[in-house]
Amino acid sequence: MAREVDRPRRLHRTDWMALLSGTLFVVLGILIVTRSITDPLVLVSLVVVGLGFSGLVAIVARAIRGK
């Protein structure tokens, strides 16, 4: 019976959609708190474009991975 420390670790793959979406919302939150963005239309458009970019990166990363 192999000890737990002897087994090789499996690394998790990067979840690009979650990483980029989280970064987007943190940055937008900072911009809202500092009042750099005051127009709701600009905010909504940045959210839509940012999530679209995150999805595109996630799709490309999955295609490159071969999954």
TIVEX-586804 format. One record per residue (C-alpha): x, y, z; residue in one letter; residue number from 0. Coordinates in Angstrom, 1 decimal. Layout:
N
+--------+--------+--------+------+-----+
!      u !      v !      w ! type ! seq !
+--------+--------+--------+------+-----+
!      X !      Y !      Z !    A ! NUM !
...
+--------+--------+--------+------+-----+
This chain:
67
+--------+--------+--------+------+-----+
!      u !      v !      w ! type ! seq !
+--------+--------+--------+------+-----+
!    0.0 !    0.0 !    0.0 !    M !   0 !
!    1.5 !    3.3 !   -1.1 !    A !   1 !
!    1.7 !    6.1 !    1.4 !    R !   2 !
!   -0.1 !    9.3 !    0.5 !    E !   3 !
!    3.1 !   11.3 !    0.2 !    V !   4 !
!    4.6 !    8.7 !   -2.3 !    D !   5 !
!    1.8 !    9.2 !   -4.9 !    R !   6 !
!    2.5 !   11.8 !   -7.6 !    P !   7 !
!    0.3 !   14.9 !   -7.4 !    R !   8 !
!   -2.1 !   15.7 !  -10.2 !    R !   9 !
!   -2.1 !   19.3 !  -11.1 !    L !  10 !
!   -5.4 !   21.1 !  -11.8 !    H !  11 !
!   -5.8 !   22.7 !  -15.2 !    R !  12 !
!   -6.4 !   26.4 !  -15.2 !    T !  13 !
!  -10.1 !   27.4 !  -15.5 !    D !  14 !
!   -9.6 !   30.4 !  -17.8 !    W !  15 !
!  -13.3 !   31.4 !  -17.8 !    M !  16 !
!  -13.4 !   31.6 !  -14.0 !    A !  17 !
!  -10.1 !   33.3 !  -13.7 !    L !  18 !
!  -10.8 !   36.0 !  -16.3 !    L !  19 !
!  -14.4 !   36.5 !  -15.2 !    S !  20 !
!  -13.3 !   37.0 !  -11.6 !    G !  21 !
!  -10.6 !   39.4 !  -12.6 !    T !  22 !
!  -13.1 !   41.3 !  -14.7 !    L !  23 !
!  -15.5 !   41.8 !  -11.8 !    F !  24 !
!  -12.8 !   42.8 !   -9.4 !    V !  25 !
!  -11.5 !   45.4 !  -11.8 !    V !  26 !
!  -15.0 !   46.7 !  -12.5 !    L !  27 !
!  -15.7 !   46.8 !   -8.8 !    G !  28 !
!  -12.6 !   48.9 !   -8.3 !    I !  29 !
!  -13.6 !   51.2 !  -11.1 !    L !  30 !
!  -17.1 !   51.7 !   -9.7 !    I !  31 !
!  -15.9 !   52.3 !   -6.1 !    V !  32 !
!  -13.4 !   54.9 !   -7.3 !    T !  33 !
!  -16.1 !   56.5 !   -9.5 !    R !  34 !
!  -14.1 !   56.1 !  -12.7 !    S !  35 !
!  -17.2 !   54.6 !  -14.4 !    I !  36 !
!  -20.4 !   56.4 !  -13.8 !    T !  37 !
!  -22.4 !   55.5 !  -17.0 !    D !  38 !
!  -24.4 !   52.3 !  -16.6 !    P !  39 !
!  -24.3 !   51.7 !  -20.4 !    L !  40 !
!  -20.5 !   51.7 !  -20.3 !    V !  41 !
!  -20.5 !   49.3 !  -17.4 !    L !  42 !
!  -22.9 !   46.8 !  -19.1 !    V !  43 !
!  -21.0 !   46.9 !  -22.3 !    S !  44 !
!  -17.7 !   46.2 !  -20.5 !    L !  45 !
!  -19.3 !   43.3 !  -18.7 !    V !  46 !
!  -20.7 !   41.8 !  -22.0 !    V !  47 !
!  -17.4 !   42.3 !  -23.9 !    V !  48 !
!  -15.3 !   41.0 !  -20.9 !    G !  49 !
!  -17.4 !   37.9 !  -20.5 !    L !  50 !
!  -17.3 !   37.3 !  -24.2 !    G !  51 !
!  -13.5 !   37.6 !  -24.2 !    F !  52 !
!  -13.3 !   35.2 !  -21.2 !    S !  53 !
!  -15.5 !   32.7 !  -23.0 !    G !  54 !
!  -13.4 !   32.9 !  -26.2 !    L !  55 !
!  -10.2 !   32.4 !  -24.3 !    V !  56 !
!  -11.7 !   29.4 !  -22.5 !    A !  57 !
!  -12.8 !   27.8 !  -25.8 !    I !  58 !
!   -9.4 !   28.3 !  -27.4 !    V !  59 !
!   -7.6 !   26.9 !  -24.3 !    A !  60 !
!   -9.8 !   23.8 !  -24.4 !    R !  61 !
!   -9.2 !   23.3 !  -28.1 !    A !  62 !
!   -5.5 !   23.6 !  -27.7 !    I !  63 !
!   -5.6 !   21.2 !  -24.8 !    R !  64 !
!   -7.4 !   18.7 !  -27.0 !    G !  65 !
!  -10.3 !   18.0 !  -24.7 !    K !  66 !
+--------+--------+--------+------+-----+
